[in-house]
Amino acid sequence: MKNYQRLKGMVAATFTPLDVNGELNLSVIPKYADQMAASGMTGVFVCGTTGESLSLTVNERKDVLEAWVKAANGRFKVIAHVGTNAIHEGIELAAHAQQVGADAIGAMAPSFFKPATVKDLVEFFAPIAKAASELPFYYYNMPSMTGVSLSVADFLIEGKKVIPNLVGTKFTHNNLMEMKDCLSLNNGEFEVLHGYDEILTAGLALGATAGVGSTYNYCPKIYNGIFQAMEKNDLATARILQQKSIDVVKIIIKYGGGVRGGKAIMKLIGIDCGDCRKPFTPFSEEEYRNLKTDLESIHFFN
């Protein structure tokens, strides 16, 4: 791997900008990238769950990644999600990510025909990771989306035997016992990127040093504060900030979850990423008004 460095701090899971017709609107990304740089992001995670990856075509995902690599211009790392249900598409996306200058790749497990064993999962990912052998590879574990609940620790151990560029996992799950197990493997050999924003404090307490989150896009001060407080062992401050995070998450759940609700918040803060692609229902003007009112009630804009 070239220039591999462990991640630390905030990695924003980015939204994919779409226009009124549901087509890519790449013109938004330069302004979006400027905001991520100004917010102190370590990196961005492109075309993952937040980026509606499996609702996009392979060529669209390539276009989005290229736009982010260009807009980042070395100011922060760009991690490409290359997970797919079709292994050949994953190989194609991984090779493209390496070719266009992404800093790392990550991939969810296939979610239609699912791997039944850790061995199956390793064999699915091995050729994908090999197609970008110069880049770090992260297993994106998110059972709530994929329906795959195989042992992540076992995957890391077995996967490393045949995937040399496997460096860790994006752990989007609330099984903190399993998360700690992964952090402890081989005296901390693997990176574990914390995935659930609303329990970030818990993940950092267990030893994680980086997180990938959708709400980092529009609440960077909250999460930067949590990272700083936990480094100082200032649990009182971290707890206060974590509750602010929870208050935001409760609101986005009310408006359809982190992708739909979060994308609407992006518009309210001046980065218009449009509506989500079908089957998500477009946001109505009434919903925007109610969302703004709800956010004002928790002093979100202060």
C-alpha positions as semicolon CSV with decimal commas, in nm:
position;residue;x (nm);y (nm);z (nm)
1;M;0,000;0,000;0,000
2;K;0,114;0,350;-0,078
3;N;0,136;0,612;0,198
4;Y;-0,095;0,425;0,434
5;Q;-0,177;0,617;0,750
6;R;-0,435;0,534;1,012
7;L;-0,737;0,759;1,020
8;K;-0,807;0,988;1,313
9;G;-1,099;1,220;1,373
10;M;-1,402;1,290;1,155
11;V;-1,477;1,129;0,820
12;A;-1,800;1,261;0,671
13;A;-2,027;1,014;0,494
14;T;-2,126;1,237;0,206
15;F;-2,462;1,286;0,039
16;T;-2,485;1,250;-0,338
17;P;-2,619;1,574;-0,493
18;L;-2,910;1,525;-0,732
19;D;-3,104;1,777;-0,939
20;V;-3,483;1,817;-0,965
21;N;-3,497;1,533;-1,217
22;G;-3,307;1,294;-0,991
23;E;-2,988;1,313;-1,197
24;L;-2,638;1,379;-1,062
25;N;-2,562;1,742;-0,983
26;L;-2,184;1,734;-0,957
27;S;-2,162;2,115;-0,962
28;V;-2,248;2,114;-0,589
29;I;-1,943;1,912;-0,489
30;P;-1,672;2,186;-0,502
31;K;-1,868;2,404;-0,255
32;Y;-1,949;2,094;-0,048
33;A;-1,580;2,000;-0,038
34;D;-1,481;2,351;0,072
35;Q;-1,722;2,318;0,365
36;M;-1,580;1,978;0,460
37;A;-1,228;2,118;0,456
38;A;-1,333;2,421;0,663
39;S;-1,508;2,188;0,910
40;G;-1,186;2,000;0,983
41;M;-1,274;1,669;0,824
42;T;-1,002;1,406;0,807
43;G;-1,178;1,259;0,508
44;V;-1,501;1,183;0,325
45;F;-1,664;0,846;0,261
46;V;-1,820;0,865;-0,085
47;C;-2,124;0,674;-0,216
48;G;-2,188;0,474;0,097
49;T;-2,528;0,443;0,262
50;T;-2,560;0,820;0,304
51;G;-2,456;0,860;-0,060
52;E;-2,734;0,624;-0,180
53;S;-2,476;0,396;-0,341
54;L;-2,692;0,106;-0,455
55;S;-2,944;0,351;-0,599
56;L;-2,674;0,476;-0,837
57;T;-2,531;0,315;-1,148
58;V;-2,167;0,212;-1,163
59;N;-2,088;0,501;-1,398
60;E;-2,263;0,748;-1,169
61;R;-2,059;0,625;-0,874
62;K;-1,743;0,670;-1,077
63;D;-1,842;1,024;-1,171
64;V;-1,920;1,116;-0,810
65;L;-1,587;0,979;-0,688
66;E;-1,389;1,162;-0,956
67;A;-1,563;1,487;-0,862
68;W;-1,474;1,439;-0,496
69;V;-1,110;1,353;-0,563
70;K;-1,077;1,665;-0,775
71;A;-1,259;1,889;-0,528
72;A;-1,070;1,755;-0,226
73;N;-0,741;1,851;-0,392
74;G;-0,544;1,679;-0,118
75;R;-0,708;1,872;0,168
76;F;-0,864;1,557;0,315
77;K;-0,874;1,188;0,231
78;V;-1,133;1,044;-0,007
79;I;-1,256;0,692;0,068
80;A;-1,457;0,523;-0,206
81;H;-1,736;0,282;-0,119
82;V;-1,716;0,003;-0,377
83;G;-1,963;-0,240;-0,225
84;T;-2,217;-0,397;-0,458
85;N;-2,427;-0,709;-0,506
86;A;-2,234;-0,796;-0,824
87;I;-1,873;-0,893;-0,765
88;H;-1,756;-0,780;-1,110
89;E;-1,900;-0,434;-1,048
90;G;-1,712;-0,421;-0,718
91;I;-1,388;-0,511;-0,895
92;E;-1,453;-0,242;-1,155
93;L;-1,528;0,022;-0,893
94;A;-1,221;-0,068;-0,687
95;A;-0,987;-0,053;-0,986
96;H;-1,137;0,281;-1,084
97;A;-1,091;0,420;-0,731
98;Q;-0,722;0,338;-0,740
99;Q;-0,684;0,476;-1,091
100;V;-0,841;0,816;-1,014
101;G;-0,653;0,878;-0,691
102;A;-0,882;0,776;-0,405
103;D;-0,702;0,726;-0,074
104;A;-0,881;0,409;0,035
105;I;-1,177;0,183;-0,042
106;G;-1,448;0,026;0,169
107;A;-1,723;-0,219;0,090
108;M;-2,044;-0,350;0,241
109;A;-2,134;-0,715;0,217
110;P;-2,368;-0,811;-0,068
111;S;-2,726;-0,778;0,054
112;F;-2,937;-0,974;-0,197
113;F;-2,766;-1,313;-0,214
114;K;-2,588;-1,303;0,120
115;P;-2,268;-1,477;0,228
116;A;-2,350;-1,757;0,470
117;T;-2,006;-1,785;0,629
118;V;-1,701;-1,571;0,698
119;K;-1,520;-1,775;0,433
120;D;-1,786;-1,675;0,178
121;L;-1,745;-1,308;0,270
122;V;-1,367;-1,324;0,246
123;E;-1,385;-1,490;-0,096
124;F;-1,628;-1,223;-0,218
125;F;-1,408;-0,935;-0,105
126;A;-1,065;-1,075;-0,196
127;P;-1,077;-1,000;-0,573
128;I;-1,237;-0,660;-0,508
129;A;-0,962;-0,557;-0,267
130;K;-0,698;-0,699;-0,504
131;A;-0,824;-0,471;-0,783
132;A;-0,708;-0,178;-0,566
133;S;-0,413;-0,347;-0,400
134;E;-0,230;-0,018;-0,340
135;L;-0,517;0,121;-0,132
136;P;-0,625;0,035;0,224
137;F;-0,942;-0,175;0,231
138;Y;-1,207;-0,146;0,503
139;Y;-1,490;-0,393;0,555
140;Y;-1,803;-0,182;0,598
141;N;-2,006;-0,372;0,857
142;M;-2,370;-0,258;0,872
143;P;-2,603;-0,549;0,948
144;S;-2,909;-0,322;0,965
145;M;-2,872;-0,255;0,592
146;T;-2,714;-0,573;0,457
147;G;-2,871;-0,835;0,679
148;V;-2,524;-0,990;0,716
149;S;-2,432;-1,047;1,082
150;L;-2,116;-1,254;1,052
151;S;-1,839;-1,212;1,310
152;V;-1,634;-0,907;1,216
153;A;-1,342;-1,019;1,431
154;D;-1,333;-1,355;1,252
155;F;-1,353;-1,177;0,918
156;L;-1,055;-0,957;1,004
157;I;-0,847;-1,254;1,115
158;E;-0,934;-1,477;0,820
159;G;-0,948;-1,195;0,569
160;K;-0,600;-1,069;0,647
161;K;-0,460;-1,407;0,541
162;V;-0,564;-1,350;0,180
163;I;-0,632;-0,973;0,160
164;P;-0,299;-0,799;0,229
165;N;-0,451;-0,449;0,210
166;L;-0,726;-0,523;0,464
167;V;-0,667;-0,265;0,739
168;G;-0,988;-0,264;0,937
169;T;-1,362;-0,211;0,949
170;K;-1,616;0,066;0,933
171;F;-1,822;-0,058;1,225
172;T;-2,181;0,064;1,196
173;H;-2,344;-0,149;1,459
174;N;-2,443;-0,111;1,824
175;N;-2,276;-0,436;1,937
176;L;-2,002;-0,260;2,134
177;M;-1,869;-0,587;2,275
178;E;-1,791;-0,702;1,922
179;M;-1,644;-0,361;1,843
180;K;-1,406;-0,383;2,139
181;D;-1,309;-0,734;2,035
182;C;-1,209;-0,600;1,693
183;L;-1,010;-0,314;1,848
184;S;-0,816;-0,559;2,064
185;L;-0,721;-0,808;1,791
186;N;-0,347;-0,867;1,764
187;N;-0,270;-0,577;1,999
188;G;-0,465;-0,325;1,796
189;E;-0,362;-0,435;1,447
190;F;-0,687;-0,326;1,283
191;E;-0,852;0,012;1,252
192;V;-1,210;0,027;1,372
193;L;-1,394;0,329;1,236
194;H;-1,690;0,413;1,457
195;G;-2,015;0,424;1,260
196;Y;-2,310;0,525;1,481
197;D;-2,289;0,900;1,545
198;E;-2,530;0,894;1,838
199;I;-2,300;0,666;2,043
200;L;-1,964;0,806;1,932
201;T;-1,855;0,871;2,290
202;A;-1,890;0,501;2,369
203;G;-1,683;0,400;2,067
204;L;-1,405;0,643;2,154
205;A;-1,407;0,522;2,515
206;L;-1,343;0,169;2,384
207;G;-1,044;0,285;2,182
208;A;-1,164;0,399;1,840
209;T;-0,980;0,707;1,711
210;A;-1,187;0,786;1,400
211;G;-1,550;0,788;1,303
212;V;-1,747;0,790;0,980
213;G;-2,079;0,969;1,010
214;S;-2,353;1,138;0,814
215;T;-2,437;1,397;1,078
216;Y;-2,072;1,514;1,075
217;N;-2,171;1,695;0,754
218;Y;-2,389;1,947;0,936
219;C;-2,287;1,914;1,304
220;P;-1,905;1,921;1,284
221;K;-1,866;2,138;1,596
222;I;-2,051;1,882;1,807
223;Y;-1,837;1,590;1,695
224;N;-1,509;1,778;1,690
225;G;-1,593;1,874;2,047
226;I;-1,657;1,511;2,140
227;F;-1,326;1,400;1,992
228;Q;-1,139;1,676;2,176
229;A;-1,319;1,614;2,505
230;M;-1,250;1,240;2,495
231;E;-0,882;1,301;2,423
232;K;-0,874;1,508;2,744
233;N;-1,077;1,249;2,937
234;D;-1,340;1,519;2,984
235;L;-1,642;1,292;3,002
236;A;-1,873;1,562;3,135
237;T;-1,830;1,773;2,821
238;A;-1,845;1,469;2,592
239;R;-2,175;1,362;2,748
240;I;-2,330;1,706;2,700
241;L;-2,224;1,714;2,335
242;Q;-2,338;1,356;2,277
243;Q;-2,685;1,450;2,398
244;K;-2,689;1,732;2,143
245;S;-2,602;1,474;1,878
246;I;-2,886;1,253;1,998
247;D;-3,130;1,545;1,981
248;V;-3,038;1,596;1,614
249;V;-3,063;1,226;1,535
250;K;-3,409;1,205;1,691
251;I;-3,523;1,480;1,455
252;I;-3,379;1,322;1,140
253;I;-3,547;0,993;1,234
254;K;-3,875;1,186;1,249
255;Y;-3,818;1,297;0,888
256;G;-3,731;0,963;0,737
257;G;-3,385;0,886;0,872
258;G;-3,027;0,991;0,822
259;V;-3,033;0,989;0,443
260;R;-3,366;1,160;0,373
261;G;-3,373;1,384;0,681
262;G;-3,003;1,458;0,664
263;K;-3,016;1,557;0,300
264;A;-3,292;1,805;0,384
265;I;-3,074;1,958;0,657
266;M;-2,796;2,004;0,403
267;K;-3,030;2,226;0,201
268;L;-3,114;2,429;0,510
269;I;-2,745;2,498;0,577
270;G;-2,679;2,606;0,219
271;I;-2,552;2,289;0,047
272;D;-2,847;2,185;-0,169
273;C;-2,805;1,817;-0,250
274;G;-3,160;1,785;-0,377
275;D;-3,403;1,509;-0,290
276;C;-3,311;1,144;-0,251
277;R;-3,358;0,910;-0,543
278;K;-3,666;0,688;-0,547
279;P;-3,797;0,498;-0,358
280;F;-3,752;0,783;-0,104
281;T;-4,042;1,030;-0,107
282;P;-3,937;1,383;-0,206
283;F;-3,930;1,640;0,075
284;S;-4,229;1,878;0,074
285;E;-4,212;2,251;0,146
286;E;-4,422;2,192;0,458
287;E;-4,172;1,934;0,579
288;Y;-3,886;2,179;0,525
289;R;-4,071;2,437;0,736
290;N;-4,144;2,186;1,011
291;L;-3,788;2,053;1,003
292;K;-3,649;2,403;1,042
293;T;-3,882;2,468;1,335
294;D;-3,780;2,143;1,503
295;L;-3,411;2,224;1,458
296;E;-3,461;2,573;1,595
297;S;-3,622;2,420;1,904
298;I;-3,289;2,252;1,990
299;H;-3,085;2,564;1,896
300;F;-2,930;2,385;1,600
301;F;-2,856;2,703;1,405
302;N;-2,693;2,887;1,699
